[in-house]
């Protein structure tokens, strides 16, 4: 299940505003939790394969 286009458009300005901060504030932390929840729902509806999961783990490791 894909997110509706209008939902993506409404989230983009929030992401852009938060990306300019150096420290993570409460709004950014809440946004990350929301992103994680949406991703979990998407994974439930459309499960990821083993290669995609491995790629995400590599991405997460490189972000830190």
N, C-alpha and C positions, 0 to 999 in steps of 0.2 A: 504494500500500500504506500503510495507516494503522498507527500503532503500537498495540500492544495496550493496553487500558485500564490493566492492572496495571503496565506499564512506565511509563506517564505518571504514575501515582500514586506510583511509587517514585522518580521524578526530581523531583517537585514539592517535597518537603521539602529536598532539596539546593539547589534553585534559591532557595527562600525563605531558607535559611541564608546563602547566598552574597550575596544581594542587599543585605544590611545593611552590608556592608563598603564603605569608601570607595575603597581601593586594590585592584587586582586581584592576588590572590595566586596561587600555583601551582595550587591546586585550581580556582579560577575560570577560569584560562587553559585548564586541561585540560578543564573542562566546556564551554567555548566551542568547543574543537577537536572534542569529542564531538558537540556540537550541529551544527557544520558538517558533520561526517561523516554524521550522520543525515540532514541536509537534502540532501546530495549523493545519498545512496541513494534518498531519496524522489523527487528530481528525475529520477533515472535510470528509476525505475519509472513515475512519472507526471510527464512533462515539463511545465514551465510555459510558458504562452503569453507573447507579447511584452509585453502590457499588465501582466501580473503581474510579469515581470522588471523592467519600468520602475518599477513601484511599489516593488519591493524596493530598487532603486537610490536612489530618493528617500528611502525610510526610512533607509537606511544613511547617506546624506549628512546627514540631519537629526540623526542620533544623534551625530555627531562635532561 
